[in-house]
Amino acid sequence: MRWFVAILSLVIALPAPAQQIATQTPVSKITLPDPAYIGMPIWIQIQSPENYPVHYPSSTAPNDFNCNKVEVKRNGVAVPPVIGLPAAGRAGPACGWMGVSGMATGKLPLHLQYLLTEPGDYVVRFTRYQYGRDLKIEIGEQSDSVRMHVQRAPPEMVESWLRSTLGHIPDFPGALLGDALPSLLASRDARVLQLMIETSYNSNDMVARYAANSLKLFDAEQVRPVLLSALRQRGPNEALGYLFASSGTLIKPIVPEIIRASLSRLHSTNPVEVASAILVLNVLRQPYFAMSPADLNQVSQALQTELDAVIAQRNEKAASLLALFLASTPAPTGRPILWKLIDADLATEQSMICVTWYKDKSDLPRLTSVLQQKKPTDPNGREHGSVTNDLEAHCGIDARPYLRQLLASSNQTWVRTAAAKGLVHLNDRAGWEFFVGVMNDRPFYRGEMVQWLGDLFPALRGADNATILSYLDTRLASSLTP
């Protein structure tokens, strides 16, 4: 799907090429406010001839319309849009949505993609893209061009609208995402900025991330002091942490202050606050933010000090984030703490994966011992299988005897398959023999394993059973034995 996201993003981001739309292309009907006012919401209403429900928002990026494109021209010249994209990419249908009940249907906030600051006459056209044959992107429907007159609103009109809207903020996610928040983002008023920062602490993850991402629409100099005030009073939150990761320029000048605010929350009795603080410190540890050696050392020491508190809270999310931080810490310090998390059965998958990153063969016997233990909550060993994959990837030939041990003795399906894959990479006979058994015995995971072979050896893609077995026999003859 990544290729589709990239192509679709490009299609939406660029002005439409001059082209004749086939006569059979369904024609949408769009309606615009008359007049539209600068600094106030401008929603484009869309009536689909296909009864296709255009949803908003498509993601937690406020100015992301996904497969829906709105073009605006003035005096025949295209006005460039300001388009946001979801930080984590997209998956699912070509024109998917976030699936929160009560969000906007049949309308889009044009003011979030077009910062219309000049009064006058504009022309607007709507296009919806979709998958066509062979997964090619094609126009699903398109409107005629419609005139929109834009004028300045009297200050008292804007103030009246702001006061009324800010005084009646709904408390359920659909209404926030589909109306109140996007409408208010037509304004860059300080009260709107304050609301967005406060809403980034919302208990609904979608609402919180939408509000946090909206900070990109404000002037950075306006955002920083208000943001710092909130961080000092309430500490960081997860939504802001992900914003910092994708918008470093917004916060780079205030990184030292954010570090202090985050460190103060490591002592919190609220597990969510602790996890959010560790997330932000992980983000700020990235080279882009140029954390000073003194700050890096202080953060590292503080996180190690809080390890026992994280374990006592059974704070799984904080433990996983802590493991990621420790994986970049010099081995004499980081490895023992990772093992302490593993022994506490907290964030064990992440912690074991991080241990393999040290590439220290002295860890292999202990890792193998843990991987052989079946977890009641994961009887087929999905988590242990992902760690087993990393043994060969990070420890190479040193992992070979331990992979053979796991293949021979584990009763977890995905641990054995991962061990076999690692052994095939190492050209070990036991790995090839396992694949021969898969082809002959046809277990439920045969299809997945055949696909893996095809990915590794392109000549086997689409091959029949006899061809694959013949290939495996050839490799067996030249494989390594203990």
DAHU-V198906 format. One record per residue. N is the residue number from 0. NEAR is the number of other C-alpha atoms within 10 Angstrom. Layout:
n={N/N}
near={NEAR/NEAR}
//
This chain:
n={0/1/2/3/4/5/6/7/8/9/10/11/12/13/14/15/16/17/18/19/20/21/22/23/24/25/26/27/28/29/30/31/32/33/34/35/36/37/38/39/40/41/42/43/44/45/46/47/48/49/50/51/52/53/54/55/56/57/58/59/60/61/62/63/64/65/66/67/68/69/70/71/72/73/74/75/76/77/78/79/80/81/82/83/84/85/86/87/88/89/90/91/92/93/94/95/96/97/98/99/100/101/102/103/104/105/106/107/108/109/110/111/112/113/114/115/116/117/118/119/120/121/122/123/124/125/126/127/128/129/130/131/132/133/134/135/136/137/138/139/140/141/142/143/144/145/146/147/148/149/150/151/152/153/154/155/156/157/158/159/160/161/162/163/164/165/166/167/168/169/170/171/172/173/174/175/176/177/178/179/180/181/182/183/184/185/186/187/188/189/190/191/192/193/194/195/196/197/198/199/200/201/202/203/204/205/206/207/208/209/210/211/212/213/214/215/216/217/218/219/220/221/222/223/224/225/226/227/228/229/230/231/232/233/234/235/236/237/238/239/240/241/242/243/244/245/246/247/248/249/250/251/252/253/254/255/256/257/258/259/260/261/262/263/264/265/266/267/268/269/270/271/272/273/274/275/276/277/278/279/280/281/282/283/284/285/286/287/288/289/290/291/292/293/294/295/296/297/298/299/300/301/302/303/304/305/306/307/308/309/310/311/312/313/314/315/316/317/318/319/320/321/322/323/324/325/326/327/328/329/330/331/332/333/334/335/336/337/338/339/340/341/342/343/344/345/346/347/348/349/350/351/352/353/354/355/356/357/358/359/360/361/362/363/364/365/366/367/368/369/370/371/372/373/374/375/376/377/378/379/380/381/382/383/384/385/386/387/388/389/390/391/392/393/394/395/396/397/398/399/400/401/402/403/404/405/406/407/408/409/410/411/412/413/414/415/416/417/418/419/420/421/422/423/424/425/426/427/428/429/430/431/432/433/434/435/436/437/438/439/440/441/442/443/444/445/446/447/448/449/450/451/452/453/454/455/456/457/458/459/460/461/462/463/464/465/466/467/468/469/470/471/472/473/474/475/476/477/478/479/480/481}
near={10/10/8/16/17/12/13/17/18/11/16/22/16/12/16/13/7/6/6/6/11/8/7/7/13/16/18/21/18/20/15/18/14/12/14/21/23/21/21/19/21/23/20/20/19/20/19/19/14/11/9/15/14/23/21/30/29/23/25/25/21/29/27/22/28/27/24/22/23/23/21/25/17/14/10/9/10/15/17/15/22/14/17/22/19/16/15/9/11/19/12/8/9/18/19/17/18/13/13/16/12/14/19/20/16/17/20/26/25/24/25/26/21/19/15/22/12/11/14/14/14/20/19/21/19/22/19/22/20/17/16/11/7/6/10/10/17/12/17/19/22/23/21/14/16/15/17/20/15/20/18/16/16/10/10/9/11/17/13/11/15/18/11/11/15/16/9/9/14/15/9/12/21/20/17/21/27/22/22/17/24/25/20/22/24/23/21/15/15/13/13/18/23/15/15/24/22/16/20/25/21/18/10/12/15/19/24/24/26/24/31/27/27/23/26/17/18/17/11/13/11/14/19/16/12/14/20/19/12/15/21/16/9/15/23/31/25/22/23/24/22/19/23/20/18/15/15/15/14/19/22/17/13/15/19/16/14/22/22/16/21/26/22/14/23/25/17/15/12/12/20/16/21/28/26/25/29/29/27/25/26/18/20/24/20/11/8/12/17/13/17/11/9/9/15/16/13/13/21/19/12/15/19/16/13/15/19/14/17/25/18/10/15/16/18/18/19/26/26/23/21/28/28/20/21/24/22/14/15/10/15/8/14/20/23/13/21/28/20/16/24/21/11/13/14/21/22/24/20/22/27/26/23/24/30/23/16/18/19/14/16/9/16/19/13/11/21/20/12/15/22/18/14/16/15/8/7/11/15/17/24/17/17/29/20/17/27/31/20/22/29/24/16/18/18/16/17/16/24/19/15/21/29/21/15/22/23/14/11/19/16/22/16/21/27/26/23/26/31/27/24/25/27/22/16/17/18/24/20/22/26/24/16/20/22/19/13/19/18/13/10/11/11/9/12/16/13/11/18/20/15/15/18/16/12/12/10/12/13/18/15/12/13/9/13/11/13/21/18/12/14/16/15/12/17/20/10/11/16/16/9/8}
//
